Amino acid sequence: MRWSAATRALGFALGALLAALALATPARAARAKCLLEIGEAHYIGSVCEFTRIDHDGSFRIVDTGGSQTEAEVKVTAAGKGVASWTNPRTQIRQQSLGEVQQSGACWSDGASYICAWALDQDVFLGPVGGRTMFVPYGERAGMDDEIETAAGLDTDHAVIHTKPSRRAAAYYCGGPFNHEKTCMDAAYRRRETSKDRTISANCLSKEWTGLHGSHYRFLGPIDSVDRSRFADNGGGIDAPWAILDVEHNFLVANCGACSYFEIHDWYQKLCPSTAPRDW
């Protein structure tokens, strides 16, 4: 997924905190900065109680705000584990979250995130989920703007205006960037200075304009298109659908640096009843 959405991409558990607490005895609690998100719900984003529960790196985090919410990661191999959590609303203890993988200070399956940092780490602890109302401006997970306004979707004058997003910047700075605030602030400022804020489409003619002003046309299944009619785009087209870059007269390839998914996503956001969804 791009994370995909983002692209939402944070996979994750202890990084800096494990280093700081490497000599701590298992089962002895310490204070830490913690993040717990399940799906798109944000449960912990503050100082919490952190406990190592074995010598393999397994740990538990507990909310200190009175909610009694807690989560646990049992390490099964290097960078791999199984997670569970206790939701005080349901009173179900150690409900399974399934297998998770480590990335920096977090463990995740792509939908749930359990993270713990030392108290001196400057990290973002706010919500990073809920990415359905985002428009991508780049290939990497977290390179997204929020939708500010949308009008005329599925018509010949569909328009979406975007704005920079701190949630997307936090998503961008997860994983290898360890949720650092300096990274998040820099990513947000880069988008704040950009003037690329609008995408538009004529959904009846299946044409649209992306954030950078480029003009595209949807031609249908790739196998139904005579490729000899178009300029060489530098490689084979490994994509189910044919998207034409009108200005340069080439078909957009499906590759990591070709923006195929971002271009298709713009079309999908503007013309949800017209654009194919199986990309």
Secondary structure, DSSP 8 states (H G I E B T S, - for coil): --------------HHHHHHTTT--TT-EEEEEEEEEETTEEEEEEEEEEEE-STTS-EEEEESSSS--EEEEEEEETTEEEEEEEETTTTEEEEEEEEEEEETTEEESSSEEEEEE-TT--B--S-----TTEEESSSSTT-EEEEEEEESTTSTTEEEEEEE-HHHHHHHTSGGGTTBHHHHHHHHHHHHT----EEEEETTTTEEE-TTS-EEEEEEEGGGS-GGGS---SS----SEEEEETTTTEE---STTS-HHHHHHHHHHH-TTTS-S--
